[in-house]
């Protein structure tokens, strides 16, 4: 599949990015670029999680796909991977935002998942040209793009000092609707989830709460 490029002056460039002053001048992509103008929810979280959290995240991805939303994240191991797998299981479309040129697959262990996203009509996107390596600072910039492209952001689990919080705080800056999962049987929430709730994010308790949030409701559910 050929890597393509769209510029701000071209019709394929995502309309939502045209409203943002610091949006990239170019986007490189594989797959269906038109997905970037659809209803998009970023489903994100930390990398090192339990099997229970992976299962929860996969179910969240399934629900988002069932609601007709496109699921977006950075293809990282952990929550990102589970969310994308869940969306694909439910027949949904996915977008992966990369911190490198699209001739690289990062992380390498998700090469099969990346191919599956494309085979199912999804899109892989980056602001970086071919040959650009996944340097550490580019992950922060990538997290900003995730927030820009999303209508809403759902965090399953994260710590207050984490890469996930880059996307969360960028989402707040851009006025996105934010929520985090609140699992009733967990006595202590992760520090990032606690921070989000204190700063106005919706707390989602159960599958119906996620559906309501995606369909427009806000607040503790």
Secondary structure, 3 states (H helix, E strand, C coil): CCCEEEECCCCCCCHHHHCCCCCCCEEEEEECHHHHHCCEEEEECCCCCCHHHHHHHHHHHHHHHHCCCEEEECCCCCHHHHHHHHHHHCCCCEEEECCCCCCCCCCHHHHHHHHHHHHCCCEEEECCCCCCCCCHHHHHHHHHHHHHHCCEEEECCCCCCCHHHHHHHHHHHCCCEEEEECCCCCCCCCHHHHHHHHCCCEEECCHHHHHHHHCCCCCCC
